[in-house]
Amino acid sequence: ADPQSGWIYYTCRSAPNPYRVQLHRVRMDGTGDERLTDPEFHHSVTMPEDGSRILDTFENLTTPPKTVELDPDGRLVRVVSEADASRMEAARLRPAERILFRSADGRFELYGYVSKPVGFDPAKRYPLVVMVYAGPESGAGAERFANPHPLNQYGFAVAWFEGRGTVGRGREFRTSVYGRLGVAEIDDQAEGVKAALRACPWLDPQRVGITGTSYGGYASIMALLRHPDVFQAAVACSSVTDWRNYDSVYTERYMGTPETNPEGYRLGSAMEHVGNLKGRMLLFYGTADNNVHPTNTHQLIAALDKAGKTYEVLVGPDVGHAALDFRRTAAFFARAFLAPSAPDPLEKALRTGRRLLAAASRASVAAR
């Protein structure tokens, strides 16, 4: 507030795109409200206490950040700094593409983006990897310039989708996942992929992966298990697998207790869905993880074994709550999507084992 001029300055989400925060001012008597910034951009604003000037850093999905000084009326005084995107262009990286889609329940418009691989050619088909966290009250909350992802250098398109439960969209949006963790927000990730496939015909629907850590690991597992028609591979790190295993302060805030919400806990358990696994799954955990206990992954492994499913596991000795090394993640998706015809030694061994068992069974029957 600036008592001398009689204005109160504040930021809010008044642009048509709710992830673009704007600067407003209003008189102390509540009249004369006006927006001072361009709604085509997200604005990060700082002001001295006397309100003598405004420092505004503005950007959007395809425009790198630029910082300017404005006068108290929002008029440009000078350009302070401007990001240089020339090296991105020299590396043959393209701006990200906005994706709009409806939430799985049809109630909300959701936002996401897809970044293109280096040397993008619209005549080719590219694999897609979704980067996910998806936990309640998380998310970017603001639209910023989409820097290229390292996977773009390997020939992958990379996507991010803001689903229900994330910040910046109001109480109804945030609480729509309560009691349904592992269902509502995961369904939105699948809807985001479907929208991206419709909007970007250069994406290959048979090569869609997903990866994340912590809640993102849980989301990756649940996406692969609950939507096997959408996702073909997942790398899940330090993952919750059942909300009965996680701390009550966090879990009961969103899920209630197992006694009051038994169906929510059942549907939110990865073990409930292991029979659906068709794609490739890589699980990673650290033996010293004191946030998400390793028994989460152990329980999932036991259920996958019981269901006769094939998967991969990497373990970090004395590693805490952490993500898998990026190079291992990239290598997994490369094996899954860039060289799918290469023989999988584990699958080959399993097929050989099944043939030997079948032959032994036939021989036993013949002997009787």
Buried (B, 14 or more C-beta within 10 A) or exposed (E): EBEEBEBBBEEEBBBEBBBBBBBBBBEEEEEEEEBBBBBEBBBBBEBEEEBEBBBBBBBBBBBBBBBBEBEBEBEEEEEEEEBEBEEBEEEEBBBBBBBEBEBBEEEBEBBBBBBBBBEBEEEEEBBBBBBBBBBBBBBBBBBBBBEBBEBBBBBBBBBBBBBBBBBBBEEEBBBBBBBBBBBBBBBBBBBBBBBBBEBBEBBBBEBBBBBBBBBBBBBBBBBBBBBBEBBBBBBBBBBBBBBBBBEEEBBBEBBBEBEEBEEBBBBBBBBBBBEBBEBBBBBBBBEEBEEBBBBBBBBBBEBBEEEEBEBBBBEBEEBEBBBBEEEBBBBBBBBBBBEEEEEBEEEEEEEEEEEEEEEEEEEEEEEE
